[in-house]
Amino acid sequence: MNIEQLESEILDLPEEERARLAQKLLLSLDTPSEDEIAKDWLELARQRAAELDQGLVEPVSAEEVRRKAENLLR
């Protein structure tokens, strides 16, 4: 089946099914690869470490983060 045949069959689908397929296709284009995600996390970790080293931010303990999260959920 070539792209023209596939397109024709897709356009014959009900609107809801075309919308679901369109969403899946768009998500497949926007989803970063695992390597891209790992690279982004590493860059963020380096940036945060530099901010800590330069004294631009103060570290927050895990206990404090947990306490604040619990308070937000109440």
mmCIF file of the N, C-alpha and C atoms, coordinates in Angstrom:
data_MODEL
# 
_entry.id   MODEL 
# 
loop_
_atom_site.group_PDB 
_atom_site.id 
_atom_site.type_symbol 
_atom_site.label_atom_id 
_atom_site.label_alt_id 
_atom_site.label_comp_id 
_atom_site.label_asym_id 
_atom_site.label_entity_id 
_atom_site.label_seq_id 
_atom_site.pdbx_PDB_ins_code 
_atom_site.Cartn_x 
_atom_site.Cartn_y 
_atom_site.Cartn_z 
_atom_site.occupancy 
_atom_site.B_iso_or_equiv 
_atom_site.pdbx_formal_charge 
_atom_site.auth_seq_id 
_atom_site.auth_comp_id 
_atom_site.auth_asym_id 
_atom_site.auth_atom_id 
_atom_site.pdbx_PDB_model_num 
ATOM 1   N N  . MET A 1 1  ? 0.846   -1.170 0.000  1.00 0.00 ? 1  MET A N  1 
ATOM 2   C CA . MET A 1 1  ? 0.000   0.000  0.000  1.00 0.00 ? 1  MET A CA 1 
ATOM 3   C C  . MET A 1 1  ? 0.899   1.243  0.000  1.00 0.00 ? 1  MET A C  1 
ATOM 4   N N  . ASN A 1 2  ? 0.641   2.167  -0.914 1.00 0.00 ? 2  ASN A N  1 
ATOM 5   C CA . ASN A 1 2  ? 1.439   3.391  -0.949 1.00 0.00 ? 2  ASN A CA 1 
ATOM 6   C C  . ASN A 1 2  ? 0.775   4.493  -0.121 1.00 0.00 ? 2  ASN A C  1 
ATOM 7   N N  . ILE A 1 3  ? 1.441   5.613  -0.004 1.00 0.00 ? 3  ILE A N  1 
ATOM 8   C CA . ILE A 1 3  ? 0.968   6.688  0.862  1.00 0.00 ? 3  ILE A CA 1 
ATOM 9   C C  . ILE A 1 3  ? -0.372  7.258  0.403  1.00 0.00 ? 3  ILE A C  1 
ATOM 10  N N  . GLU A 1 4  ? -0.592  7.326  -0.902 1.00 0.00 ? 4  GLU A N  1 
ATOM 11  C CA . GLU A 1 4  ? -1.860  7.843  -1.422 1.00 0.00 ? 4  GLU A CA 1 
ATOM 12  C C  . GLU A 1 4  ? -3.022  6.931  -1.041 1.00 0.00 ? 4  GLU A C  1 
ATOM 13  N N  . GLN A 1 5  ? -2.809  5.616  -1.130 1.00 0.00 ? 5  GLN A N  1 
ATOM 14  C CA . GLN A 1 5  ? -3.854  4.669  -0.747 1.00 0.00 ? 5  GLN A CA 1 
ATOM 15  C C  . GLN A 1 5  ? -4.120  4.753  0.755  1.00 0.00 ? 5  GLN A C  1 
ATOM 16  N N  . LEU A 1 6  ? -3.069  4.836  1.518  1.00 0.00 ? 6  LEU A N  1 
ATOM 17  C CA . LEU A 1 6  ? -3.203  4.933  2.965  1.00 0.00 ? 6  LEU A CA 1 
ATOM 18  C C  . LEU A 1 6  ? -3.960  6.207  3.341  1.00 0.00 ? 6  LEU A C  1 
ATOM 19  N N  . GLU A 1 7  ? -3.593  7.308  2.716  1.00 0.00 ? 7  GLU A N  1 
ATOM 20  C CA . GLU A 1 7  ? -4.262  8.586  2.975  1.00 0.00 ? 7  GLU A CA 1 
ATOM 21  C C  . GLU A 1 7  ? -5.747  8.500  2.643  1.00 0.00 ? 7  GLU A C  1 
ATOM 22  N N  . SER A 1 8  ? -6.062  7.904  1.520  1.00 0.00 ? 8  SER A N  1 
ATOM 23  C CA . SER A 1 8  ? -7.456  7.754  1.112  1.00 0.00 ? 8  SER A CA 1 
ATOM 24  C C  . SER A 1 8  ? -8.253  6.934  2.123  1.00 0.00 ? 8  SER A C  1 
ATOM 25  N N  . GLU A 1 9  ? -7.669  5.844  2.590  1.00 0.00 ? 9  GLU A N  1 
ATOM 26  C CA . GLU A 1 9  ? -8.355  4.998  3.573  1.00 0.00 ? 9  GLU A CA 1 
ATOM 27  C C  . GLU A 1 9  ? -8.529  5.730  4.906  1.00 0.00 ? 9  GLU A C  1 
ATOM 28  N N  . ILE A 1 10 ? -7.512  6.469  5.293  1.00 0.00 ? 10 ILE A N  1 
ATOM 29  C CA . ILE A 1 10 ? -7.594  7.210  6.558  1.00 0.00 ? 10 ILE A CA 1 
ATOM 30  C C  . ILE A 1 10 ? -8.680  8.275  6.482  1.00 0.00 ? 10 ILE A C  1 
ATOM 31  N N  . LEU A 1 11 ? -8.754  8.986  5.375  1.00 0.00 ? 11 LEU A N  1 
ATOM 32  C CA . LEU A 1 11 ? -9.757  10.041 5.233  1.00 0.00 ? 11 LEU A CA 1 
ATOM 33  C C  . LEU A 1 11 ? -11.172 9.495  5.185  1.00 0.00 ? 11 LEU A C  1 
ATOM 34  N N  . ASP A 1 12 ? -11.328 8.211  4.902  1.00 0.00 ? 12 ASP A N  1 
ATOM 35  C CA . ASP A 1 12 ? -12.644 7.569  4.917  1.00 0.00 ? 12 ASP A CA 1 
ATOM 36  C C  . ASP A 1 12 ? -13.071 7.136  6.319  1.00 0.00 ? 12 ASP A C  1 
ATOM 37  N N  . LEU A 1 13 ? -12.157 7.209  7.287  1.00 0.00 ? 13 LEU A N  1 
ATOM 38  C CA . LEU A 1 13 ? -12.487 6.831  8.663  1.00 0.00 ? 13 LEU A CA 1 
ATOM 39  C C  . LEU A 1 13 ? -13.441 7.854  9.277  1.00 0.00 ? 13 LEU A C  1 
ATOM 40  N N  . PRO A 1 14 ? -14.207 7.431  10.272 1.00 0.00 ? 14 PRO A N  1 
ATOM 41  C CA . PRO A 1 14 ? -15.043 8.396  10.998 1.00 0.00 ? 14 PRO A CA 1 
ATOM 42  C C  . PRO A 1 14 ? -14.173 9.474  11.653 1.00 0.00 ? 14 PRO A C  1 
ATOM 43  N N  . GLU A 1 15 ? -14.762 10.627 11.888 1.00 0.00 ? 15 GLU A N  1 
ATOM 44  C CA . GLU A 1 15 ? -14.026 11.777 12.407 1.00 0.00 ? 15 GLU A CA 1 
ATOM 45  C C  . GLU A 1 15 ? -13.296 11.454 13.711 1.00 0.00 ? 15 GLU A C  1 
ATOM 46  N N  . GLU A 1 16 ? -13.953 10.756 14.637 1.00 0.00 ? 16 GLU A N  1 
ATOM 47  C CA . GLU A 1 16 ? -13.335 10.437 15.928 1.00 0.00 ? 16 GLU A CA 1 
ATOM 48  C C  . GLU A 1 16 ? -12.084 9.581  15.752 1.00 0.00 ? 16 GLU A C  1 
ATOM 49  N N  . GLU A 1 17 ? -12.131 8.619  14.852 1.00 0.00 ? 17 GLU A N  1 
ATOM 50  C CA . GLU A 1 17 ? -10.964 7.763  14.616 1.00 0.00 ? 17 GLU A CA 1 
ATOM 51  C C  . GLU A 1 17 ? -9.848  8.538  13.928 1.00 0.00 ? 17 GLU A C  1 
ATOM 52  N N  . ARG A 1 18 ? -10.202 9.451  13.008 1.00 0.00 ? 18 ARG A N  1 
ATOM 53  C CA . ARG A 1 18 ? -9.177  10.288 12.363 1.00 0.00 ? 18 ARG A CA 1 
ATOM 54  C C  . ARG A 1 18 ? -8.509  11.189 13.391 1.00 0.00 ? 18 ARG A C  1 
ATOM 55  N N  . ALA A 1 19 ? -9.300  11.738 14.314 1.00 0.00 ? 19 ALA A N  1 
ATOM 56  C CA . ALA A 1 19 ? -8.750  12.615 15.351 1.00 0.00 ? 19 ALA A CA 1 
ATOM 57  C C  . ALA A 1 19 ? -7.795  11.840 16.256 1.00 0.00 ? 19 ALA A C  1 
ATOM 58  N N  . ARG A 1 20 ? -8.186  10.628 16.636 1.00 0.00 ? 20 ARG A N  1 
ATOM 59  C CA . ARG A 1 20 ? -7.321  9.807  17.499 1.00 0.00 ? 20 ARG A CA 1 
ATOM 60  C C  . ARG A 1 20 ? -6.018  9.478  16.779 1.00 0.00 ? 20 ARG A C  1 
ATOM 61  N N  . LEU A 1 21 ? -6.110  9.131  15.497 1.00 0.00 ? 21 LEU A N  1 
ATOM 62  C CA . LEU A 1 21 ? -4.908  8.824  14.719 1.00 0.00 ? 21 LEU A CA 1 
ATOM 63  C C  . LEU A 1 21 ? -4.034  10.069 14.563 1.00 0.00 ? 21 LEU A C  1 
ATOM 64  N N  . ALA A 1 22 ? -4.661  11.212 14.312 1.00 0.00 ? 22 ALA A N  1 
ATOM 65  C CA . ALA A 1 22 ? -3.902  12.456 14.168 1.00 0.00 ? 22 ALA A CA 1 
ATOM 66  C C  . ALA A 1 22 ? -3.146  12.779 15.454 1.00 0.00 ? 22 ALA A C  1 
ATOM 67  N N  . GLN A 1 23 ? -3.804  12.578 16.588 1.00 0.00 ? 23 GLN A N  1 
ATOM 68  C CA . GLN A 1 23 ? -3.153  12.835 17.876 1.00 0.00 ? 23 GLN A CA 1 
ATOM 69  C C  . GLN A 1 23 ? -1.950  11.917 18.061 1.00 0.00 ? 23 GLN A C  1 
ATOM 70  N N  . LYS A 1 24 ? -2.103  10.649 17.739 1.00 0.00 ? 24 LYS A N  1 
ATOM 71  C CA . LYS A 1 24 ? -0.986  9.705  17.871 1.00 0.00 ? 24 LYS A CA 1 
ATOM 72  C C  . LYS A 1 24 ? 0.167   10.088 16.959 1.00 0.00 ? 24 LYS A C  1 
ATOM 73  N N  . LEU A 1 25 ? -0.154  10.490 15.742 1.00 0.00 ? 25 LEU A N  1 
ATOM 74  C CA . LEU A 1 25 ? 0.895   10.888 14.800 1.00 0.00 ? 25 LEU A CA 1 
ATOM 75  C C  . LEU A 1 25 ? 1.634   12.130 15.299 1.00 0.00 ? 25 LEU A C  1 
ATOM 76  N N  . LEU A 1 26 ? 0.896   13.118 15.808 1.00 0.00 ? 26 LEU A N  1 
ATOM 77  C CA . LEU A 1 26 ? 1.530   14.333 16.313 1.00 0.00 ? 26 LEU A CA 1 
ATOM 78  C C  . LEU A 1 26 ? 2.398   14.038 17.528 1.00 0.00 ? 26 LEU A C  1 
ATOM 79  N N  . LEU A 1 27 ? 1.907   13.199 18.425 1.00 0.00 ? 27 LEU A N  1 
ATOM 80  C CA . LEU A 1 27 ? 2.704   12.838 19.595 1.00 0.00 ? 27 LEU A CA 1 
ATOM 81  C C  . LEU A 1 27 ? 3.981   12.112 19.199 1.00 0.00 ? 27 LEU A C  1 
ATOM 82  N N  . SER A 1 28 ? 3.904   11.322 18.146 1.00 0.00 ? 28 SER A N  1 
ATOM 83  C CA . SER A 1 28 ? 5.101   10.594 17.715 1.00 0.00 ? 28 SER A CA 1 
ATOM 84  C C  . SER A 1 28 ? 6.171   11.543 17.182 1.00 0.00 ? 28 SER A C  1 
ATOM 85  N N  . LEU A 1 29 ? 5.761   12.712 16.721 1.00 0.00 ? 29 LEU A N  1 
ATOM 86  C CA . LEU A 1 29 ? 6.718   13.701 16.220 1.00 0.00 ? 29 LEU A CA 1 
ATOM 87  C C  . LEU A 1 29 ? 7.301   14.544 17.349 1.00 0.00 ? 29 LEU A C  1 
ATOM 88  N N  . ASP A 1 30 ? 6.524   14.740 18.420 1.00 0.00 ? 30 ASP A N  1 
ATOM 89  C CA . ASP A 1 30 ? 6.928   15.629 19.504 1.00 0.00 ? 30 ASP A CA 1 
ATOM 90  C C  . ASP A 1 30 ? 7.664   14.932 20.643 1.00 0.00 ? 30 ASP A C  1 
ATOM 91  N N  . THR A 1 31 ? 7.655   13.630 20.667 1.00 0.00 ? 31 THR A N  1 
ATOM 92  C CA . THR A 1 31 ? 8.240   12.897 21.781 1.00 0.00 ? 31 THR A CA 1 
ATOM 93  C C  . THR A 1 31 ? 9.754   12.813 21.629 1.00 0.00 ? 31 THR A C  1 
ATOM 94  N N  . PRO A 1 32 ? 10.484  13.344 22.617 1.00 0.00 ? 32 PRO A N  1 
ATOM 95  C CA . PRO A 1 32 ? 11.948  13.260 22.539 1.00 0.00 ? 32 PRO A CA 1 
ATOM 96  C C  . PRO A 1 32 ? 12.423  11.821 22.773 1.00 0.00 ? 32 PRO A C  1 
ATOM 97  N N  . SER A 1 33 ? 13.567  11.515 22.216 1.00 0.00 ? 33 SER A N  1 
ATOM 98  C CA . SER A 1 33 ? 14.147  10.184 22.395 1.00 0.00 ? 33 SER A CA 1 
ATOM 99  C C  . SER A 1 33 ? 14.697  10.056 23.821 1.00 0.00 ? 33 SER A C  1 
ATOM 100 N N  . GLU A 1 34 ? 14.970  8.818  24.232 1.00 0.00 ? 34 GLU A N  1 
ATOM 101 C CA . GLU A 1 34 ? 15.547  8.598  25.560 1.00 0.00 ? 34 GLU A CA 1 
ATOM 102 C C  . GLU A 1 34 ? 16.894  9.299  25.694 1.00 0.00 ? 34 GLU A C  1 
ATOM 103 N N  . ASP A 1 35 ? 17.676  9.308  24.617 1.00 0.00 ? 35 ASP A N  1 
ATOM 104 C CA . ASP A 1 35 ? 18.970  10.003 24.645 1.00 0.00 ? 35 ASP A CA 1 
ATOM 105 C C  . ASP A 1 35 ? 18.785  11.508 24.850 1.00 0.00 ? 35 ASP A C  1 
ATOM 106 N N  . GLU A 1 36 ? 17.775  12.086 24.179 1.00 0.00 ? 36 GLU A N  1 
ATOM 107 C CA . GLU A 1 36 ? 17.513  13.519 24.343 1.00 0.00 ? 36 GLU A CA 1 
ATOM 108 C C  . GLU A 1 36 ? 17.076  13.838 25.771 1.00 0.00 ? 36 GLU A C  1 
ATOM 109 N N  . ILE A 1 37 ? 16.234  12.980 26.328 1.00 0.00 ? 37 ILE A N  1 
ATOM 110 C CA . ILE A 1 37 ? 15.772  13.179 27.700 1.00 0.00 ? 37 ILE A CA 1 
ATOM 111 C C  . ILE A 1 37 ? 16.949  13.096 28.672 1.00 0.00 ? 37 ILE A C  1 
ATOM 112 N N  . ALA A 1 38 ? 17.799  12.085 28.497 1.00 0.00 ? 38 ALA A N  1 
ATOM 113 C CA . ALA A 1 38 ? 18.965  11.924 29.374 1.00 0.00 ? 38 ALA A CA 1 
ATOM 114 C C  . ALA A 1 38 ? 19.896  13.132 29.254 1.00 0.00 ? 38 ALA A C  1 
ATOM 115 N N  . LYS A 1 39 ? 20.091  13.609 28.046 1.00 0.00 ? 39 LYS A N  1 
ATOM 116 C CA . LYS A 1 39 ? 20.949  14.779 27.823 1.00 0.00 ? 39 LYS A CA 1 
ATOM 117 C C  . LYS A 1 39 ? 20.371  16.006 28.519 1.00 0.00 ? 39 LYS A C  1 
ATOM 118 N N  . ASP A 1 40 ? 19.052  16.198 28.410 1.00 0.00 ? 40 ASP A N  1 
ATOM 119 C CA . ASP A 1 40 ? 18.406  17.343 29.054 1.00 0.00 ? 40 ASP A CA 1 
ATOM 120 C C  . ASP A 1 40 ? 18.524  17.270 30.575 1.00 0.00 ? 40 ASP A C  1 
ATOM 121 N N  . TRP A 1 41 ? 18.330  16.072 31.149 1.00 0.00 ? 41 TRP A N  1 
ATOM 122 C CA . TRP A 1 41 ? 18.449  15.914 32.603 1.00 0.00 ? 41 TRP A CA 1 
ATOM 123 C C  . TRP A 1 41 ? 19.877  16.172 33.061 1.00 0.00 ? 41 TRP A C  1 
ATOM 124 N N  . LEU A 1 42 ? 20.861  15.691 32.304 1.00 0.00 ? 42 LEU A N  1 
ATOM 125 C CA . LEU A 1 42 ? 22.254  15.916 32.659 1.00 0.00 ? 42 LEU A CA 1 
ATOM 126 C C  . LEU A 1 42 ? 22.577  17.403 32.625 1.00 0.00 ? 42 LEU A C  1 
ATOM 127 N N  . GLU A 1 43 ? 22.102  18.095 31.608 1.00 0.00 ? 43 GLU A N  1 
ATOM 128 C CA . GLU A 1 43 ? 22.341  19.539 31.505 1.00 0.00 ? 43 GLU A CA 1 
ATOM 129 C C  . GLU A 1 43 ? 21.697  20.270 32.680 1.00 0.00 ? 43 GLU A C  1 
ATOM 130 N N  . LEU A 1 44 ? 20.489  19.881 33.043 1.00 0.00 ? 44 LEU A N  1 
ATOM 131 C CA . LEU A 1 44 ? 19.819  20.511 34.173 1.00 0.00 ? 44 LEU A CA 1 
ATOM 132 C C  . LEU A 1 44 ? 20.573  20.234 35.474 1.00 0.00 ? 44 LEU A C  1 
ATOM 133 N N  . ALA A 1 45 ? 21.044  19.020 35.651 1.00 0.00 ? 45 ALA A N  1 
ATOM 134 C CA . ALA A 1 45 ? 21.811  18.679 36.855 1.00 0.00 ? 45 ALA A CA 1 
ATOM 135 C C  . ALA A 1 45 ? 23.088  19.514 36.935 1.00 0.00 ? 45 ALA A C  1 
ATOM 136 N N  . ARG A 1 46 ? 23.761  19.683 35.815 1.00 0.00 ? 46 ARG A N  1 
ATOM 137 C CA . ARG A 1 46 ? 24.982  20.505 35.796 1.00 0.00 ? 46 ARG A CA 1 
ATOM 138 C C  . ARG A 1 46 ? 24.669  21.961 36.138 1.00 0.00 ? 46 ARG A C  1 
ATOM 139 N N  . GLN A 1 47 ? 23.581  22.460 35.572 1.00 0.00 ? 47 GLN A N  1 
ATOM 140 C CA . GLN A 1 47 ? 23.169  23.839 35.830 1.00 0.00 ? 47 GLN A CA 1 
ATOM 141 C C  . GLN A 1 47 ? 22.838  24.026 37.309 1.00 0.00 ? 47 GLN A C  1 
ATOM 142 N N  . ARG A 1 48 ? 22.078  23.106 37.878 1.00 0.00 ? 48 ARG A N  1 
ATOM 143 C CA . ARG A 1 48 ? 21.710  23.213 39.299 1.00 0.00 ? 48 ARG A CA 1 
ATOM 144 C C  . ARG A 1 48 ? 22.946  23.098 40.188 1.00 0.00 ? 48 ARG A C  1 
ATOM 145 N N  . ALA A 1 49 ? 23.880  22.219 39.844 1.00 0.00 ? 49 ALA A N  1 
ATOM 146 C CA . ALA A 1 49 ? 25.108  22.083 40.635 1.00 0.00 ? 49 ALA A CA 1 
ATOM 147 C C  . ALA A 1 49 ? 25.913  23.379 40.596 1.00 0.00 ? 49 ALA A C  1 
ATOM 148 N N  . ALA A 1 50 ? 25.982  23.994 39.422 1.00 0.00 ? 50 ALA A N  1 
ATOM 149 C CA . ALA A 1 50 ? 26.710  25.258 39.296 1.00 0.00 ? 50 ALA A CA 1 
ATOM 150 C C  . ALA A 1 50 ? 26.038  26.345 40.130 1.00 0.00 ? 50 ALA A C  1 
ATOM 151 N N  . GLU A 1 51 ? 24.712  26.385 40.131 1.00 0.00 ? 51 GLU A N  1 
ATOM 152 C CA . GLU A 1 51 ? 23.994  27.376 40.935 1.00 0.00 ? 51 GLU A CA 1 
ATOM 153 C C  . GLU A 1 51 ? 24.272  27.167 42.425 1.00 0.00 ? 51 GLU A C  1 
ATOM 154 N N  . LEU A 1 52 ? 24.309  25.915 42.864 1.00 0.00 ? 52 LEU A N  1 
ATOM 155 C CA . LEU A 1 52 ? 24.641  25.624 44.261 1.00 0.00 ? 52 LEU A CA 1 
ATOM 156 C C  . LEU A 1 52 ? 26.072  26.048 44.578 1.00 0.00 ? 52 LEU A C  1 
ATOM 157 N N  . ASP A 1 53 ? 27.011  25.699 43.691 1.00 0.00 ? 53 ASP A N  1 
ATOM 158 C CA . ASP A 1 53 ? 28.423  26.042 43.908 1.00 0.00 ? 53 ASP A CA 1 
ATOM 159 C C  . ASP A 1 53 ? 28.641  27.548 43.977 1.00 0.00 ? 53 ASP A C  1 
ATOM 160 N N  . GLN A 1 54 ? 27.879  28.296 43.192 1.00 0.00 ? 54 GLN A N  1 
ATOM 161 C CA . GLN A 1 54 ? 28.028  29.753 43.148 1.00 0.00 ? 54 GLN A CA 1 
ATOM 162 C C  . GLN A 1 54 ? 27.240  30.453 44.257 1.00 0.00 ? 54 GLN A C  1 
ATOM 163 N N  . GLY A 1 55 ? 26.502  29.677 45.041 1.00 0.00 ? 55 GLY A N  1 
ATOM 164 C CA . GLY A 1 55 ? 25.712  30.259 46.123 1.00 0.00 ? 55 GLY A CA 1 
ATOM 165 C C  . GLY A 1 55 ? 24.471  30.995 45.643 1.00 0.00 ? 55 GLY A C  1 
ATOM 166 N N  . LEU A 1 56 ? 24.044  30.724 44.413 1.00 0.00 ? 56 LEU A N  1 
ATOM 167 C CA . LEU A 1 56 ? 22.870  31.407 43.872 1.00 0.00 ? 56 LEU A CA 1 
ATOM 168 C C  . LEU A 1 56 ? 21.569  30.835 44.422 1.00 0.00 ? 56 LEU A C  1 
ATOM 169 N N  . VAL A 1 57 ? 21.616  29.589 44.868 1.00 0.00 ? 57 VAL A N  1 
ATOM 170 C CA . VAL A 1 57 ? 20.444  28.933 45.451 1.00 0.00 ? 57 VAL A CA 1 
ATOM 171 C C  . VAL A 1 57 ? 20.880  28.192 46.704 1.00 0.00 ? 57 VAL A C  1 
ATOM 172 N N  . GLU A 1 58 ? 19.920  27.955 47.577 1.00 0.00 ? 58 GLU A N  1 
ATOM 173 C CA . GLU A 1 58 ? 20.187  27.205 48.800 1.00 0.00 ? 58 GLU A CA 1 
ATOM 174 C C  . GLU A 1 58 ? 19.617  25.796 48.648 1.00 0.00 ? 58 GLU A C  1 
ATOM 175 N N  . PRO A 1 59 ? 20.338  24.801 49.117 1.00 0.00 ? 59 PRO A N  1 
ATOM 176 C CA . PRO A 1 59 ? 19.794  23.445 49.037 1.00 0.00 ? 59 PRO A CA 1 
ATOM 177 C C  . PRO A 1 59 ? 18.588  23.294 49.959 1.00 0.00 ? 59 PRO A C  1 
ATOM 178 N N  . VAL A 1 60 ? 17.667  22.411 49.561 1.00 0.00 ? 60 VAL A N  1 
ATOM 179 C CA . VAL A 1 60 ? 16.470  22.125 50.351 1.00 0.00 ? 60 VAL A CA 1 
ATOM 180 C C  . VAL A 1 60 ? 16.495  20.639 50.657 1.00 0.00 ? 60 VAL A C  1 
ATOM 181 N N  . SER A 1 61 ? 16.305  20.300 51.919 1.00 0.00 ? 61 SER A N  1 
ATOM 182 C CA . SER A 1 61 ? 16.337  18.890 52.303 1.00 0.00 ? 61 SER A CA 1 
ATOM 183 C C  . SER A 1 61 ? 15.119  18.152 51.760 1.00 0.00 ? 61 SER A C  1 
ATOM 184 N N  . ALA A 1 62 ? 15.285  16.863 51.593 1.00 0.00 ? 62 ALA A N  1 
ATOM 185 C CA . ALA A 1 62 ? 14.181  16.032 51.126 1.00 0.00 ? 62 ALA A CA 1 
ATOM 186 C C  . ALA A 1 62 ? 13.017  16.087 52.111 1.00 0.00 ? 62 ALA A C  1 
ATOM 187 N N  . GLU A 1 63 ? 13.330  16.146 53.379 1.00 0.00 ? 63 GLU A N  1 
ATOM 188 C CA . GLU A 1 63 ? 12.286  16.223 54.412 1.00 0.00 ? 63 GLU A CA 1 
ATOM 189 C C  . GLU A 1 63 ? 11.452  17.494 54.246 1.00 0.00 ? 63 GLU A C  1 
ATOM 190 N N  . GLU A 1 64 ? 12.113  18.604 53.983 1.00 0.00 ? 64 GLU A N  1 
ATOM 191 C CA . GLU A 1 64 ? 11.394  19.868 53.806 1.00 0.00 ? 64 GLU A CA 1 
ATOM 192 C C  . GLU A 1 64 ? 10.523  19.823 52.556 1.00 0.00 ? 64 GLU A C  1 
ATOM 193 N N  . VAL A 1 65 ? 11.033  19.257 51.485 1.00 0.00 ? 65 VAL A N  1 
ATOM 194 C CA . VAL A 1 65 ? 10.256  19.127 50.245 1.00 0.00 ? 65 VAL A CA 1 
ATOM 195 C C  . VAL A 1 65 ? 9.022   18.263 50.501 1.00 0.00 ? 65 VAL A C  1 
ATOM 196 N N  . ARG A 1 66 ? 9.213   17.151 51.225 1.00 0.00 ? 66 ARG A N  1 
ATOM 197 C CA . ARG A 1 66 ? 8.099   16.252 51.524 1.00 0.00 ? 66 ARG A CA 1 
ATOM 198 C C  . ARG A 1 66 ? 7.044   16.972 52.364 1.00 0.00 ? 66 ARG A C  1 
ATOM 199 N N  . ARG A 1 67 ? 7.492   17.709 53.361 1.00 0.00 ? 67 ARG A N  1 
ATOM 200 C CA . ARG A 1 67 ? 6.574   18.434 54.234 1.00 0.00 ? 67 ARG A CA 1 
ATOM 201 C C  . ARG A 1 67 ? 5.769   19.468 53.452 1.00 0.00 ? 67 ARG A C  1 
ATOM 202 N N  . LYS A 1 68 ? 6.439   20.223 52.584 1.00 0.00 ? 68 LYS A N  1 
ATOM 203 C CA . LYS A 1 68 ? 5.745   21.231 51.778 1.00 0.00 ? 68 LYS A CA 1 
ATOM 204 C C  . LYS A 1 68 ? 4.760   20.576 50.814 1.00 0.00 ? 68 LYS A C  1 
ATOM 205 N N  . ALA A 1 69 ? 5.156   19.455 50.232 1.00 0.00 ? 69 ALA A N  1 
ATOM 206 C CA . ALA A 1 69 ? 4.252   18.745 49.313 1.00 0.00 ? 69 ALA A CA 1 
ATOM 207 C C  . ALA A 1 69 ? 3.010   18.247 50.047 1.00 0.00 ? 69 ALA A C  1 
ATOM 208 N N  . GLU A 1 70 ? 3.209   17.706 51.229 1.00 0.00 ? 70 GLU A N  1 
ATOM 209 C CA . GLU A 1 70 ? 2.071   17.236 52.015 1.00 0.00 ? 70 GLU A CA 1 
ATOM 210 C C  . GLU A 1 70 ? 1.132   18.378 52.371 1.00 0.00 ? 70 GLU A C  1 
ATOM 211 N N  . ASN A 1 71 ? 1.687   19.530 52.713 1.00 0.00 ? 71 ASN A N  1 
ATOM 212 C CA . ASN A 1 71 ? 0.863   20.687 53.036 1.00 0.00 ? 71 ASN A CA 1 
ATOM 213 C C  . ASN A 1 71 ? 0.063   21.163 51.829 1.00 0.00 ? 71 ASN A C  1 
ATOM 214 N N  . LEU A 1 72 ? 0.655   21.094 50.652 1.00 0.00 ? 72 LEU A N  1 
ATOM 215 C CA . LEU A 1 72 ? -0.049  21.498 49.435 1.00 0.00 ? 72 LEU A CA 1 
ATOM 216 C C  . LEU A 1 72 ? -1.211  20.554 49.113 1.00 0.00 ? 72 LEU A C  1 
ATOM 217 N N  . LEU A 1 73 ? -1.052  19.291 49.470 1.00 0.00 ? 73 LEU A N  1 
ATOM 218 C CA . LEU A 1 73 ? -2.081  18.287 49.165 1.00 0.00 ? 73 LEU A CA 1 
ATOM 219 C C  . LEU A 1 73 ? -3.234  18.297 50.154 1.00 0.00 ? 73 LEU A C  1 
ATOM 220 N N  . ARG A 1 74 ? -3.107  19.021 51.231 1.00 0.00 ? 74 ARG A N  1 
ATOM 221 C CA . ARG A 1 74 ? -4.176  19.077 52.244 1.00 0.00 ? 74 ARG A CA 1 
ATOM 222 C C  . ARG A 1 74 ? -5.262  20.023 51.851 1.00 0.00 ? 74 ARG A C  1 
# 
